[in-house]
Amino acid sequence: MNFEEFQNQSRLYVIGALEPEELEQFDRERKKSGKRAEDFITHCYALHEAFALSLRSEKASASIKERLMSMVRELKQVTHARNAADVPLMTAATKQRRQDRSRCLLHRKRE
């Protein structure tokens, strides 16, 4: 692979578009090319970030907002159910032990 091919592969690497076989070949060439390769990859990442930051977001449509809110509600329900399952039920014996401890602590404070 010559350096021009490496540059083309670098652009694809930065956006995550290399296949596993291509990625192996790219990594080998990257190690062989050293600092020159790393500098070019860094440059590609900078361009990628600048491009991403330059994009304007579209206003969210009502359907997108509704889907998002539906996902949030579903997550809340799952989380609430999971938390409720984690809370042990208080049995009569547990209540009695708590009352006994409270009496014991009150008795100690009086002394």
Backbone as XML, in Angstrom:
<?xml version="1.0"?>
<chain id="A" units="angstrom">
  <residue number="1" name="MET">
    <atom name="N" x="0.860" y="-1.178" z="0.000"/>
    <atom name="CA" x="0.000" y="0.000" z="0.000"/>
    <atom name="C" x="0.902" y="1.236" z="0.000"/>
  </residue>
  <residue number="2" name="ASN">
    <atom name="N" x="0.701" y="2.110" z="-0.980"/>
    <atom name="CA" x="1.468" y="3.347" z="-0.985"/>
    <atom name="C" x="0.779" y="4.372" z="-0.064"/>
  </residue>
  <residue number="3" name="PHE">
    <atom name="N" x="1.434" y="5.515" z="0.124"/>
    <atom name="CA" x="0.911" y="6.466" z="1.098"/>
    <atom name="C" x="-0.405" y="7.097" z="0.645"/>
  </residue>
  <residue number="4" name="GLU">
    <atom name="N" x="-0.597" y="7.253" z="-0.633"/>
    <atom name="CA" x="-1.867" y="7.795" z="-1.133"/>
    <atom name="C" x="-3.024" y="6.845" z="-0.802"/>
  </residue>
  <residue number="5" name="GLU">
    <atom name="N" x="-2.785" y="5.557" z="-0.975"/>
    <atom name="CA" x="-3.809" y="4.566" z="-0.604"/>
    <atom name="C" x="-4.050" y="4.588" z="0.911"/>
  </residue>
  <residue number="6" name="PHE">
    <atom name="N" x="-2.951" y="4.748" z="1.662"/>
    <atom name="CA" x="-3.075" y="4.838" z="3.114"/>
    <atom name="C" x="-3.936" y="6.047" z="3.502"/>
  </residue>
  <residue number="7" name="GLN">
    <atom name="N" x="-3.745" y="7.159" z="2.829"/>
    <atom name="CA" x="-4.544" y="8.348" z="3.120"/>
    <atom name="C" x="-6.035" y="8.088" z="2.869"/>
  </residue>
  <residue number="8" name="ASN">
    <atom name="N" x="-6.345" y="7.427" z="1.773"/>
    <atom name="CA" x="-7.741" y="7.094" z="1.480"/>
    <atom name="C" x="-8.315" y="6.172" z="2.559"/>
  </residue>
  <residue number="9" name="GLN">
    <atom name="N" x="-7.522" y="5.179" z="2.951"/>
    <atom name="CA" x="-7.956" y="4.262" z="4.006"/>
    <atom name="C" x="-8.117" y="4.994" z="5.342"/>
  </residue>
  <residue number="10" name="SER">
    <atom name="N" x="-7.264" y="5.979" z="5.593"/>
    <atom name="CA" x="-7.344" y="6.756" z="6.836"/>
    <atom name="C" x="-8.672" y="7.486" z="6.950"/>
  </residue>
  <residue number="11" name="ARG">
    <atom name="N" x="-9.106" y="8.030" z="5.842"/>
    <atom name="CA" x="-10.393" y="8.742" z="5.854"/>
    <atom name="C" x="-11.539" y="7.791" z="6.205"/>
  </residue>
  <residue number="12" name="LEU">
    <atom name="N" x="-11.474" y="6.586" z="5.656"/>
    <atom name="CA" x="-12.493" y="5.582" z="5.970"/>
    <atom name="C" x="-12.354" y="5.086" z="7.410"/>
  </residue>
  <residue number="13" name="TYR">
    <atom name="N" x="-11.127" y="4.980" z="7.877"/>
    <atom name="CA" x="-10.863" y="4.545" z="9.250"/>
    <atom name="C" x="-11.491" y="5.507" z="10.258"/>
  </residue>
  <residue number="14" name="VAL">
    <atom name="N" x="-11.328" y="6.789" z="10.017"/>
    <atom name="CA" x="-11.830" y="7.815" z="10.941"/>
    <atom name="C" x="-13.350" y="7.750" z="11.081"/>
  </residue>
  <residue number="15" name="ILE">
    <atom name="N" x="-14.046" y="7.423" z="10.023"/>
    <atom name="CA" x="-15.510" y="7.350" z="10.110"/>
    <atom name="C" x="-15.997" y="5.938" z="10.423"/>
  </residue>
  <residue number="16" name="GLY">
    <atom name="N" x="-15.058" y="5.014" z="10.659"/>
    <atom name="CA" x="-15.433" y="3.656" z="11.040"/>
    <atom name="C" x="-15.973" y="2.810" z="9.915"/>
  </residue>
  <residue number="17" name="ALA">
    <atom name="N" x="-15.495" y="3.046" z="8.698"/>
    <atom name="CA" x="-16.042" y="2.349" z="7.535"/>
    <atom name="C" x="-15.138" y="1.258" z="6.975"/>
  </residue>
  <residue number="18" name="LEU">
    <atom name="N" x="-14.091" y="0.881" z="7.706"/>
    <atom name="CA" x="-13.217" y="-0.180" z="7.208"/>
    <atom name="C" x="-13.738" y="-1.542" z="7.643"/>
  </residue>
  <residue number="19" name="GLU">
    <atom name="N" x="-13.644" y="-2.501" z="6.729"/>
    <atom name="CA" x="-13.991" y="-3.894" z="7.037"/>
    <atom name="C" x="-12.881" y="-4.487" z="7.905"/>
  </residue>
  <residue number="20" name="PRO">
    <atom name="N" x="-13.152" y="-5.567" z="8.630"/>
    <atom name="CA" x="-12.130" y="-6.153" z="9.505"/>
    <atom name="C" x="-10.809" y="-6.482" z="8.785"/>
  </residue>
  <residue number="21" name="GLU">
    <atom name="N" x="-10.892" y="-7.023" z="7.572"/>
    <atom name="CA" x="-9.667" y="-7.347" z="6.833"/>
    <atom name="C" x="-8.907" y="-6.069" z="6.474"/>
  </residue>
  <residue number="22" name="GLU">
    <atom name="N" x="-9.652" y="-5.054" z="6.047"/>
    <atom name="CA" x="-9.034" y="-3.772" z="5.690"/>
    <atom name="C" x="-8.403" y="-3.127" z="6.919"/>
  </residue>
  <residue number="23" name="LEU">
    <atom name="N" x="-9.056" y="-3.290" z="8.061"/>
    <atom name="CA" x="-8.559" y="-2.709" z="9.305"/>
    <atom name="C" x="-7.222" y="-3.338" z="9.698"/>
  </residue>
  <residue number="24" name="GLU">
    <atom name="N" x="-7.095" y="-4.639" z="9.535"/>
    <atom name="CA" x="-5.826" y="-5.312" z="9.836"/>
    <atom name="C" x="-4.707" y="-4.779" z="8.941"/>
  </residue>
  <residue number="25" name="GLN">
    <atom name="N" x="-4.988" y="-4.671" z="7.653"/>
    <atom name="CA" x="-3.996" y="-4.165" z="6.706"/>
    <atom name="C" x="-3.657" y="-2.708" z="7.046"/>
  </residue>
  <residue number="26" name="PHE">
    <atom name="N" x="-4.668" y="-1.936" z="7.377"/>
    <atom name="CA" x="-4.471" y="-0.532" z="7.729"/>
    <atom name="C" x="-3.569" y="-0.409" z="8.958"/>
  </residue>
  <residue number="27" name="ASP">
    <atom name="N" x="-3.824" y="-1.230" z="9.978"/>
    <atom name="CA" x="-3.011" y="-1.169" z="11.201"/>
    <atom name="C" x="-1.550" y="-1.510" z="10.921"/>
  </residue>
  <residue number="28" name="ARG">
    <atom name="N" x="-1.330" y="-2.509" z="10.059"/>
    <atom name="CA" x="0.056" y="-2.859" z="9.700"/>
    <atom name="C" x="0.743" y="-1.681" z="9.012"/>
  </residue>
  <residue number="29" name="GLU">
    <atom name="N" x="0.048" y="-1.074" z="8.056"/>
    <atom name="CA" x="0.621" y="0.055" z="7.320"/>
    <atom name="C" x="0.823" y="1.257" z="8.238"/>
  </residue>
  <residue number="30" name="ARG">
    <atom name="N" x="-0.084" y="1.438" z="9.156"/>
    <atom name="CA" x="0.006" y="2.547" z="10.117"/>
    <atom name="C" x="1.280" y="2.411" z="10.952"/>
  </residue>
  <residue number="31" name="LYS">
    <atom name="N" x="1.567" y="1.216" z="11.408"/>
    <atom name="CA" x="2.787" y="0.976" z="12.194"/>
    <atom name="C" x="4.034" y="1.203" z="11.351"/>
  </residue>
  <residue number="32" name="LYS">
    <atom name="N" x="3.988" y="0.768" z="10.091"/>
    <atom name="CA" x="5.148" y="0.937" z="9.199"/>
    <atom name="C" x="5.411" y="2.408" z="8.893"/>
  </residue>
  <residue number="33" name="SER">
    <atom name="N" x="4.331" y="3.182" z="8.733"/>
    <atom name="CA" x="4.485" y="4.574" z="8.304"/>
    <atom name="C" x="4.845" y="5.518" z="9.444"/>
  </residue>
  <residue number="34" name="GLY">
    <atom name="N" x="4.627" y="5.103" z="10.669"/>
    <atom name="CA" x="5.083" y="5.880" z="11.824"/>
    <atom name="C" x="4.412" y="7.230" z="11.992"/>
  </residue>
  <residue number="35" name="LYS">
    <atom name="N" x="5.255" y="8.245" z="12.287"/>
    <atom name="CA" x="4.754" y="9.583" z="12.624"/>
    <atom name="C" x="3.973" y="10.213" z="11.479"/>
  </residue>
  <residue number="36" name="ARG">
    <atom name="N" x="4.416" y="10.012" z="10.288"/>
    <atom name="CA" x="3.732" y="10.589" z="9.121"/>
    <atom name="C" x="2.288" y="10.096" z="9.065"/>
  </residue>
  <residue number="37" name="ALA">
    <atom name="N" x="2.091" y="8.810" z="9.326"/>
    <atom name="CA" x="0.744" y="8.226" z="9.312"/>
    <atom name="C" x="-0.086" y="8.786" z="10.464"/>
  </residue>
  <residue number="38" name="GLU">
    <atom name="N" x="0.502" y="8.841" z="11.654"/>
    <atom name="CA" x="-0.225" y="9.349" z="12.826"/>
    <atom name="C" x="-0.632" y="10.811" z="12.635"/>
  </residue>
  <residue number="39" name="ASP">
    <atom name="N" x="0.241" y="11.597" z="12.042"/>
    <atom name="CA" x="-0.084" y="13.003" z="11.773"/>
    <atom name="C" x="-1.268" y="13.119" z="10.813"/>
  </residue>
  <residue number="40" name="PHE">
    <atom name="N" x="-1.279" y="12.267" z="9.792"/>
    <atom name="CA" x="-2.372" y="12.327" z="8.825"/>
    <atom name="C" x="-3.685" y="11.882" z="9.461"/>
  </residue>
  <residue number="41" name="ILE">
    <atom name="N" x="-3.647" y="10.844" z="10.278"/>
    <atom name="CA" x="-4.857" y="10.377" z="10.967"/>
    <atom name="C" x="-5.383" y="11.460" z="11.913"/>
  </residue>
  <residue number="42" name="THR">
    <atom name="N" x="-4.498" y="12.107" z="12.619"/>
    <atom name="CA" x="-4.895" y="13.207" z="13.507"/>
    <atom name="C" x="-5.580" y="14.308" z="12.713"/>
  </residue>
  <residue number="43" name="HIS">
    <atom name="N" x="-5.023" y="14.622" z="11.553"/>
    <atom name="CA" x="-5.610" y="15.630" z="10.664"/>
    <atom name="C" x="-7.016" y="15.204" z="10.222"/>
  </residue>
  <residue number="44" name="CYS">
    <atom name="N" x="-7.172" y="13.931" z="9.880"/>
    <atom name="CA" x="-8.491" y="13.419" z="9.459"/>
    <atom name="C" x="-9.505" y="13.523" z="10.597"/>
  </residue>
  <residue number="45" name="TYR">
    <atom name="N" x="-9.077" y="13.183" z="11.811"/>
    <atom name="CA" x="-9.981" y="13.313" z="12.961"/>
    <atom name="C" x="-10.406" y="14.769" z="13.162"/>
  </residue>
  <residue number="46" name="ALA">
    <atom name="N" x="-9.477" y="15.694" z="12.998"/>
    <atom name="CA" x="-9.796" y="17.125" z="13.159"/>
    <atom name="C" x="-10.822" y="17.561" z="12.118"/>
  </residue>
  <residue number="47" name="LEU">
    <atom name="N" x="-10.647" y="17.126" z="10.882"/>
    <atom name="CA" x="-11.607" y="17.466" z="9.825"/>
    <atom name="C" x="-12.978" y="16.848" z="10.114"/>
  </residue>
  <residue number="48" name="HIS">
    <atom name="N" x="-12.960" y="15.614" z="10.581"/>
    <atom name="CA" x="-14.204" y="14.911" z="10.899"/>
    <atom name="C" x="-14.975" y="15.658" z="12.004"/>
  </residue>
  <residue number="49" name="GLU">
    <atom name="N" x="-14.276" y="16.073" z="13.050"/>
    <atom name="CA" x="-14.918" y="16.803" z="14.145"/>
    <atom name="C" x="-15.426" y="18.162" z="13.685"/>
  </residue>
  <residue number="50" name="ALA">
    <atom name="N" x="-14.624" y="18.858" z="12.870"/>
    <atom name="CA" x="-15.047" y="20.168" z="12.370"/>
    <atom name="C" x="-16.303" y="20.034" z="11.516"/>
  </residue>
  <residue number="51" name="PHE">
    <atom name="N" x="-16.351" y="19.005" z="10.700"/>
    <atom name="CA" x="-17.524" y="18.780" z="9.873"/>
    <atom name="C" x="-18.748" y="18.491" z="10.738"/>
  </residue>
  <residue number="52" name="ALA">
    <atom name="N" x="-18.587" y="17.612" z="11.719"/>
    <atom name="CA" x="-19.704" y="17.258" z="12.594"/>
    <atom name="C" x="-20.226" y="18.485" z="13.337"/>
  </residue>
  <residue number="53" name="LEU">
    <atom name="N" x="-19.325" y="19.343" z="13.778"/>
    <atom name="CA" x="-19.740" y="20.551" z="14.497"/>
    <atom name="C" x="-20.402" y="21.577" z="13.589"/>
  </residue>
  <residue number="54" name="SER">
    <atom name="N" x="-20.110" y="21.509" z="12.297"/>
    <atom name="CA" x="-20.675" y="22.491" z="11.370"/>
    <atom name="C" x="-22.101" y="22.153" z="10.954"/>
  </residue>
  <residue number="55" name="LEU">
    <atom name="N" x="-22.542" y="20.937" z="11.219"/>
    <atom name="CA" x="-23.887" y="20.540" z="10.817"/>
    <atom name="C" x="-24.932" y="21.181" z="11.715"/>
  </residue>
  <residue number="56" name="ARG">
    <atom name="N" x="-25.995" y="21.617" z="11.110"/>
    <atom name="CA" x="-27.106" y="22.185" z="11.883"/>
    <atom name="C" x="-28.109" y="21.075" z="12.151"/>
  </residue>
  <residue number="57" name="SER">
    <atom name="N" x="-28.595" y="21.050" z="13.357"/>
    <atom name="CA" x="-29.571" y="20.012" z="13.667"/>
    <atom name="C" x="-30.940" y="20.437" z="13.151"/>
  </residue>
  <residue number="58" name="GLU">
    <atom name="N" x="-31.682" y="19.467" z="12.688"/>
    <atom name="CA" x="-33.046" y="19.721" z="12.228"/>
    <atom name="C" x="-33.951" y="19.839" z="13.444"/>
  </residue>
  <residue number="59" name="LYS">
    <atom name="N" x="-35.007" y="20.609" z="13.302"/>
    <atom name="CA" x="-35.972" y="20.672" z="14.386"/>
    <atom name="C" x="-36.644" y="19.317" z="14.498"/>
  </residue>
  <residue number="60" name="ALA">
    <atom name="N" x="-36.781" y="18.871" z="15.724"/>
    <atom name="CA" x="-37.381" y="17.561" z="15.945"/>
    <atom name="C" x="-38.868" y="17.609" z="15.610"/>
  </residue>
  <residue number="61" name="SER">
    <atom name="N" x="-39.294" y="16.629" z="14.876"/>
    <atom name="CA" x="-40.700" y="16.573" z="14.527"/>
    <atom name="C" x="-41.491" y="16.025" z="15.708"/>
  </residue>
  <residue number="62" name="ALA">
    <atom name="N" x="-42.786" y="16.163" z="15.647"/>
    <atom name="CA" x="-43.656" y="15.688" z="16.723"/>
    <atom name="C" x="-43.535" y="14.182" z="16.884"/>
  </residue>
  <residue number="63" name="SER">
    <atom name="N" x="-43.402" y="13.464" z="15.776"/>
    <atom name="CA" x="-43.301" y="12.003" z="15.884"/>
    <atom name="C" x="-42.003" y="11.583" z="16.559"/>
  </residue>
  <residue number="64" name="ILE">
    <atom name="N" x="-40.911" y="12.298" z="16.292"/>
    <atom name="CA" x="-39.640" y="11.981" z="16.942"/>
    <atom name="C" x="-39.741" y="12.264" z="18.435"/>
  </residue>
  <residue number="65" name="LYS">
    <atom name="N" x="-40.332" y="13.395" z="18.785"/>
    <atom name="CA" x="-40.498" y="13.718" z="20.196"/>
    <atom name="C" x="-41.364" y="12.680" z="20.895"/>
  </residue>
  <residue number="66" name="GLU">
    <atom name="N" x="-42.433" y="12.248" z="20.253"/>
    <atom name="CA" x="-43.318" y="11.252" z="20.859"/>
    <atom name="C" x="-42.601" y="9.919" z="21.044"/>
  </residue>
  <residue number="67" name="ARG">
    <atom name="N" x="-41.806" y="9.516" z="20.043"/>
    <atom name="CA" x="-41.032" y="8.277" z="20.185"/>
    <atom name="C" x="-40.056" y="8.358" z="21.347"/>
  </residue>
  <residue number="68" name="LEU">
    <atom name="N" x="-39.399" y="9.499" z="21.466"/>
    <atom name="CA" x="-38.443" y="9.698" z="22.549"/>
    <atom name="C" x="-39.142" y="9.648" z="23.908"/>
  </residue>
  <residue number="69" name="MET">
    <atom name="N" x="-40.264" y="10.343" z="24.021"/>
    <atom name="CA" x="-40.998" y="10.348" z="25.286"/>
    <atom name="C" x="-41.520" y="8.954" z="25.616"/>
  </residue>
  <residue number="70" name="SER">
    <atom name="N" x="-41.920" y="8.208" z="24.612"/>
    <atom name="CA" x="-42.378" y="6.837" z="24.818"/>
    <atom name="C" x="-41.239" y="5.979" z="25.361"/>
  </residue>
  <residue number="71" name="MET">
    <atom name="N" x="-40.060" y="6.157" z="24.807"/>
    <atom name="CA" x="-38.899" y="5.407" z="25.292"/>
    <atom name="C" x="-38.576" y="5.780" z="26.734"/>
  </residue>
  <residue number="72" name="VAL">
    <atom name="N" x="-38.677" y="7.066" z="27.077"/>
    <atom name="CA" x="-38.410" y="7.519" z="28.443"/>
    <atom name="C" x="-39.434" y="6.919" z="29.403"/>
  </residue>
  <residue number="73" name="ARG">
    <atom name="N" x="-40.717" y="6.948" z="29.021"/>
    <atom name="CA" x="-41.757" y="6.376" z="29.887"/>
    <atom name="C" x="-41.525" y="4.885" z="30.097"/>
  </residue>
  <residue number="74" name="GLU">
    <atom name="N" x="-41.172" y="4.190" z="29.023"/>
    <atom name="CA" x="-40.922" y="2.746" z="29.124"/>
    <atom name="C" x="-39.740" y="2.470" z="30.042"/>
  </residue>
  <residue number="75" name="LEU">
    <atom name="N" x="-38.695" y="3.264" z="29.916"/>
    <atom name="CA" x="-37.524" y="3.096" z="30.766"/>
    <atom name="C" x="-37.876" y="3.336" z="32.226"/>
  </residue>
  <residue number="76" name="LYS">
    <atom name="N" x="-38.700" y="4.348" z="32.484"/>
    <atom name="CA" x="-39.123" y="4.628" z="33.861"/>
    <atom name="C" x="-39.904" y="3.452" z="34.436"/>
  </residue>
  <residue number="77" name="GLN">
    <atom name="N" x="-40.783" y="2.867" z="33.639"/>
    <atom name="CA" x="-41.578" y="1.735" z="34.111"/>
    <atom name="C" x="-40.682" y="0.545" z="34.432"/>
  </residue>
  <residue number="78" name="VAL">
    <atom name="N" x="-39.736" y="0.257" z="33.562"/>
    <atom name="CA" x="-38.822" y="-0.860" z="33.783"/>
    <atom name="C" x="-37.986" y="-0.611" z="35.033"/>
  </residue>
  <residue number="79" name="THR">
    <atom name="N" x="-37.475" y="0.607" z="35.167"/>
    <atom name="CA" x="-36.656" y="0.951" z="36.328"/>
    <atom name="C" x="-37.478" y="0.858" z="37.607"/>
  </residue>
  <residue number="80" name="HIS">
    <atom name="N" x="-38.697" y="1.376" z="37.570"/>
    <atom name="CA" x="-39.569" y="1.332" z="38.750"/>
    <atom name="C" x="-39.868" y="-0.112" z="39.129"/>
  </residue>
  <residue number="81" name="ALA">
    <atom name="N" x="-40.182" y="-0.946" z="38.158"/>
    <atom name="CA" x="-40.474" y="-2.357" z="38.419"/>
    <atom name="C" x="-39.251" y="-3.059" z="38.992"/>
  </residue>
  <residue number="82" name="ARG">
    <atom name="N" x="-38.086" y="-2.764" z="38.454"/>
    <atom name="CA" x="-36.850" y="-3.381" z="38.934"/>
    <atom name="C" x="-36.572" y="-2.952" z="40.373"/>
  </residue>
  <residue number="83" name="ASN">
    <atom name="N" x="-36.765" y="-1.660" z="40.660"/>
    <atom name="CA" x="-36.534" y="-1.162" z="42.019"/>
    <atom name="C" x="-37.532" y="-1.761" z="42.992"/>
  </residue>
  <residue number="84" name="ALA">
    <atom name="N" x="-38.782" y="-1.885" z="42.575"/>
    <atom name="CA" x="-39.807" y="-2.451" z="43.441"/>
    <atom name="C" x="-39.487" y="-3.907" z="43.761"/>
  </residue>
  <residue number="85" name="ALA">
    <atom name="N" x="-38.948" y="-4.631" z="42.804"/>
    <atom name="CA" x="-38.603" y="-6.033" z="43.025"/>
    <atom name="C" x="-37.423" y="-6.167" z="43.981"/>
  </residue>
  <residue number="86" name="ASP">
    <atom name="N" x="-36.572" y="-5.152" z="44.023"/>
    <atom name="CA" x="-35.404" y="-5.195" z="44.894"/>
    <atom name="C" x="-35.734" y="-4.883" z="46.351"/>
  </residue>
  <residue number="87" name="VAL">
    <atom name="N" x="-36.878" y="-4.263" z="46.595"/>
    <atom name="CA" x="-37.255" y="-3.892" z="47.960"/>
    <atom name="C" x="-37.866" y="-5.106" z="48.639"/>
  </residue>
  <residue number="88" name="PRO">
    <atom name="N" x="-37.258" y="-5.576" z="49.740"/>
    <atom name="CA" x="-37.813" y="-6.745" z="50.410"/>
    <atom name="C" x="-39.115" y="-6.394" z="51.120"/>
  </residue>
  <residue number="89" name="LEU">
    <atom name="N" x="-39.996" y="-7.356" z="51.158"/>
    <atom name="CA" x="-41.256" y="-7.156" z="51.860"/>
    <atom name="C" x="-41.005" y="-7.232" z="53.355"/>
  </residue>
  <residue number="90" name="MET">
    <atom name="N" x="-41.661" y="-6.346" z="54.078"/>
    <atom name="CA" x="-41.485" y="-6.331" z="55.513"/>
    <atom name="C" x="-42.460" y="-7.328" z="56.140"/>
  </residue>
  <residue number="91" name="THR">
    <atom name="N" x="-41.918" y="-8.336" z="56.753"/>
    <atom name="CA" x="-42.758" y="-9.342" z="57.402"/>
    <atom name="C" x="-43.051" y="-8.912" z="58.826"/>
  </residue>
  <residue number="92" name="ALA">
    <atom name="N" x="-43.947" y="-9.623" z="59.463"/>
    <atom name="CA" x="-44.281" y="-9.316" z="60.855"/>
    <atom name="C" x="-43.049" y="-9.462" z="61.740"/>
  </residue>
  <residue number="93" name="ALA">
    <atom name="N" x="-42.213" y="-10.470" z="61.458"/>
    <atom name="CA" x="-41.002" y="-10.676" z="62.252"/>
    <atom name="C" x="-40.046" y="-9.498" z="62.102"/>
  </residue>
  <residue number="94" name="THR">
    <atom name="N" x="-39.931" y="-8.964" z="60.883"/>
    <atom name="CA" x="-39.064" y="-7.807" z="60.648"/>
    <atom name="C" x="-39.576" y="-6.604" z="61.421"/>
  </residue>
  <residue number="95" name="LYS">
    <atom name="N" x="-40.879" y="-6.386" z="61.396"/>
    <atom name="CA" x="-41.473" y="-5.278" z="62.146"/>
    <atom name="C" x="-41.195" y="-5.421" z="63.632"/>
  </residue>
  <residue number="96" name="GLN">
    <atom name="N" x="-41.334" y="-6.633" z="64.142"/>
    <atom name="CA" x="-41.109" y="-6.864" z="65.564"/>
    <atom name="C" x="-39.662" y="-6.578" z="65.943"/>
  </residue>
  <residue number="97" name="ARG">
    <atom name="N" x="-38.712" y="-7.016" z="65.098"/>
    <atom name="CA" x="-37.296" y="-6.749" z="65.393"/>
    <atom name="C" x="-37.010" y="-5.259" z="65.414"/>
  </residue>
  <residue number="98" name="ARG">
    <atom name="N" x="-37.588" y="-4.516" z="64.479"/>
    <atom name="CA" x="-37.378" y="-3.061" z="64.447"/>
    <atom name="C" x="-37.952" y="-2.406" z="65.696"/>
  </residue>
  <residue number="99" name="GLN">
    <atom name="N" x="-39.128" y="-2.849" z="66.109"/>
    <atom name="CA" x="-39.716" y="-2.285" z="67.324"/>
    <atom name="C" x="-38.855" y="-2.600" z="68.538"/>
  </residue>
  <residue number="100" name="ASP">
    <atom name="N" x="-38.334" y="-3.821" z="68.610"/>
    <atom name="CA" x="-37.470" y="-4.209" z="69.727"/>
    <atom name="C" x="-36.211" y="-3.352" z="69.765"/>
  </residue>
  <residue number="101" name="ARG">
    <atom name="N" x="-35.613" y="-3.106" z="68.601"/>
    <atom name="CA" x="-34.410" y="-2.273" z="68.534"/>
    <atom name="C" x="-34.721" y="-0.849" z="68.986"/>
  </residue>
  <residue number="102" name="SER">
    <atom name="N" x="-35.851" y="-0.333" z="68.539"/>
    <atom name="CA" x="-36.234" y="1.029" z="68.916"/>
    <atom name="C" x="-36.401" y="1.135" z="70.420"/>
  </residue>
  <residue number="103" name="ARG">
    <atom name="N" x="-37.059" y="0.165" z="71.031"/>
    <atom name="CA" x="-37.251" y="0.174" z="72.491"/>
    <atom name="C" x="-35.914" y="0.111" z="73.201"/>
  </residue>
  <residue number="104" name="CYS">
    <atom name="N" x="-35.036" y="-0.724" z="72.677"/>
    <atom name="CA" x="-33.723" y="-0.889" z="73.288"/>
    <atom name="C" x="-32.950" y="0.427" z="73.234"/>
  </residue>
  <residue number="105" name="LEU">
    <atom name="N" x="-32.995" y="1.102" z="72.095"/>
    <atom name="CA" x="-32.294" y="2.381" z="71.944"/>
    <atom name="C" x="-32.895" y="3.445" z="72.858"/>
  </residue>
  <residue number="106" name="LEU">
    <atom name="N" x="-34.216" y="3.480" z="72.973"/>
    <atom name="CA" x="-34.869" y="4.444" z="73.857"/>
    <atom name="C" x="-34.501" y="4.181" z="75.308"/>
  </residue>
  <residue number="107" name="HIS">
    <atom name="N" x="-34.443" y="2.931" z="75.676"/>
    <atom name="CA" x="-34.099" y="2.547" z="77.028"/>
    <atom name="C" x="-32.665" y="2.997" z="77.357"/>
  </residue>
  <residue number="108" name="ARG">
    <atom name="N" x="-31.755" y="2.825" z="76.408"/>
    <atom name="CA" x="-30.362" y="3.206" z="76.613"/>
    <atom name="C" x="-30.230" y="4.726" z="76.759"/>
  </residue>
  <residue number="109" name="LYS">
    <atom name="N" x="-31.022" y="5.491" z="76.002"/>
    <atom name="CA" x="-30.942" y="6.952" z="76.085"/>
    <atom name="C" x="-31.434" y="7.449" z="77.436"/>
  </residue>
  <residue number="110" name="ARG">
    <atom name="N" x="-32.400" y="6.778" z="78.028"/>
    <atom name="CA" x="-32.934" y="7.203" z="79.324"/>
    <atom name="C" x="-31.916" y="7.010" z="80.437"/>
  </residue>
  <residue number="111" name="GLU">
    <atom name="N" x="-31.062" y="6.016" z="80.272"/>
    <atom name="CA" x="-30.100" y="5.723" z="81.339"/>
    <atom name="C" x="-29.002" y="6.702" z="81.383"/>
  </residue>
</chain>
